[in-house]
């Protein structure tokens, strides 16, 4: 009798647990086979022409317009970095306009010799933006300038006294018609010496005989 009661109680407990498990919500386990391999990720590349910074340079500056001195710097591009190209500056073909987010207009300008354009790319001409004007023109207070710099006293240069004129000596040329001095011709003197020599030789010869 006791074993029959125990069997009935055990059956009632099992039935209650079964009903409790059937009534409680539970997550359904998907029995589909899960992939074991890695799923490759797809990265998109910008369409259209692009510029790539020369890898031999550490970085280049991005300017607000096509000019290093006329327009301010608005950013940098690192070595081998790319950016979408928009066009070339009209009358300034050595400057390229690029897409540069984070600045007004999301555009900037780079020097063409520092970047390499994608092969076969054709860039339209873009109008040059106006040169930015400074907010204020700095001026110097003349009083403050005079206090720090001081006034220079003009000094008078010494007067120049020209030296006296040089007296050049003058030489009188001999007058060809002047006959006050008698000159012996050199030919006549040589001929006289030759005759005296010849006469001396003849006398010596005669004495020797």
C-alpha positions in Angstrom: 0.0 0.0 0.0 2.9 2.3 0.9 4.7 1.6 -2.4 1.5 2.4 -4.4 1.2 5.8 -2.7 4.9 6.5 -3.3 4.5 5.6 -7.0 1.5 7.9 -7.3 3.2 10.7 -5.6 6.3 10.3 -7.8 4.1 10.2 -10.9 2.3 13.4 -9.8 5.6 15.2 -9.3 6.9 14.2 -12.7 3.7 15.4 -14.3 3.9 18.7 -12.5 7.4 19.3 -13.6 6.5 18.4 -17.2 3.6 20.9 -17.2 5.7 23.6 -15.6 8.4 23.2 -18.2 5.9 23.3 -21.0 4.2 26.5 -19.7 7.3 28.5 -19.0 8.7 30.6 -22.0 12.2 29.5 -23.2 14.5 30.4 -26.0 14.4 28.2 -29.1 17.8 26.9 -30.0 18.5 27.1 -33.7 19.7 23.7 -35.0 21.0 25.1 -38.3 24.7 24.5 -39.0 26.9 27.5 -38.2 29.7 28.4 -40.6 33.1 27.7 -39.3 35.2 29.8 -41.8 35.9 33.6 -41.5 33.6 35.9 -43.5 35.6 38.3 -45.6 34.9 42.0 -45.1 34.2 44.2 -48.1 35.9 47.7 -48.1 34.7 50.3 -50.5 37.2 52.4 -52.4 36.4 56.0 -53.5 35.2 56.3 -57.0 36.7 58.8 -59.4 40.1 60.3 -59.6 42.2 60.4 -56.5 45.6 61.8 -55.4 48.2 60.0 -53.4 50.9 61.8 -51.4 54.4 61.1 -52.4 55.7 58.4 -50.0 59.1 60.1 -49.9 57.6 63.1 -48.0 56.5 62.9 -44.4 53.5 65.1 -44.9 52.2 68.0 -47.1 50.0 71.0 -46.2 46.5 71.5 -47.4 45.7 75.1 -48.2 42.4 77.0 -48.5 43.3 78.0 -52.1 45.8 77.4 -54.8 48.8 79.2 -53.3 51.2 78.8 -50.4 51.5 82.5 -49.6 48.1 83.8 -50.6 45.9 81.3 -48.7 46.2 79.9 -45.2 46.9 76.2 -44.2 43.9 74.3 -43.2 45.3 70.7 -42.7 47.8 68.1 -43.6 48.0 64.8 -45.6 50.5 62.2 -44.4 52.8 60.2 -46.7 51.0 57.8 -49.0 47.6 59.1 -47.9 44.9 59.4 -50.6 42.1 61.9 -51.1 39.4 62.4 -53.9 40.5 64.9 -56.5 37.9 67.4 -57.8 39.7 69.6 -60.3 42.6 71.9 -61.2 42.9 75.6 -60.6 42.2 77.7 -63.6 45.5 79.4 -64.8 47.3 77.5 -62.0 47.6 73.9 -63.2 50.1 73.0 -60.5 47.4 73.1 -57.8 44.7 70.4 -57.4 41.4 70.8 -55.5 40.6 67.8 -53.2 37.8 66.6 -51.0 38.9 67.4 -47.5 36.1 66.9 -44.8 36.1 68.9 -41.6 36.7 72.4 -43.1 34.3 75.0 -44.6 33.2 73.7 -47.9 34.9 70.3 -47.3 37.5 71.1 -49.9 41.1 72.0 -49.9 44.1 72.5 -52.3 47.4 70.6 -52.6 50.5 71.3 -54.7 50.5 68.9 -57.7 54.2 68.1 -57.5 53.8 66.6 -54.0 51.0 64.2 -55.0 50.4 61.6 -57.7 47.2 61.5 -59.7 45.5 58.2 -60.5 46.3 57.0 -64.0 44.0 58.2 -66.8 42.3 60.7 -64.5 40.9 63.9 -66.1 40.3 66.9 -63.9 38.1 69.8 -64.9 39.2 73.4 -64.4 38.0 75.0 -61.2 37.7 78.8 -60.6 40.3 80.2 -58.2 38.6 81.3 -54.9 39.1 84.9 -53.8 42.1 85.7 -51.6 41.1 86.1 -48.0 41.5 89.7 -46.7 42.9 90.3 -43.2 40.5 91.4 -40.6 42.5 94.5 -39.7 45.6 96.2 -41.0 48.2 96.6 -38.2 49.4 100.2 -37.8 52.2 101.6 -35.6 51.6 104.6 -33.4 54.1 107.3 -34.5 54.5 108.5 -30.9 55.2 105.0 -29.6 57.6 104.4 -32.5 59.5 107.7 -31.8 59.8 106.7 -28.1 61.4 103.4 -28.8 63.4 104.2 -31.9 64.3 107.8 -31.3 64.9 110.5 -33.8 68.1 110.4 -35.7 70.1 113.6 -35.8 71.2 114.3 -39.3 74.9 114.8 -39.6 76.3 117.1 -42.3 78.9 115.5 -44.5 82.3 117.2 -44.7 82.8 119.5 -47.7 85.0 118.3 -50.5 88.0 120.5 -51.4 89.3 119.7 -54.9 93.1 119.3 -55.1 95.2 121.9 -57.0 95.7 121.1 -60.7 98.8 119.2 -61.6 101.5 120.9 -63.5 102.8 118.8 -66.3 106.4 119.4 -67.4 106.8 120.5 -71.0 109.7 119.5 -73.3 110.9 121.5 -76.2 111.4 119.5 -79.3 114.6 120.2 -81.3 114.2 122.3 -84.3 115.2 120.6 -87.5 116.3 123.9 -89.0 118.5 124.9 -86.1 122.2 125.0 -87.4 123.8 126.4 -84.2 125.3 123.1 -83.4 127.4 121.1 -85.9 127.0 117.4 -85.9 129.5 115.0 -87.5 127.8 112.3 -89.5 128.4 108.9 -88.1 129.2 107.4 -91.5 131.9 109.9 -92.1 133.5 109.1 -88.7 133.5 105.3 -89.4 135.0 105.9 -92.9 137.8 108.0 -91.4 138.7 105.3 -88.8 138.7 102.7 -91.5 141.2 104.8 -93.6 143.5 105.3 -90.7 143.5 101.6 -90.0 144.3 100.8 -93.6 147.1 103.3 -93.7 148.6 101.9 -90.5 148.5 98.4 -91.9 150.3 99.5 -95.1 153.0 101.3 -93.0 153.6 98.2 -90.9 153.9 96.1 -94.0 156.5 98.4 -95.6 158.6 98.5 -92.4 158.6 94.7 -92.2 160.2 94.5 -95.6 
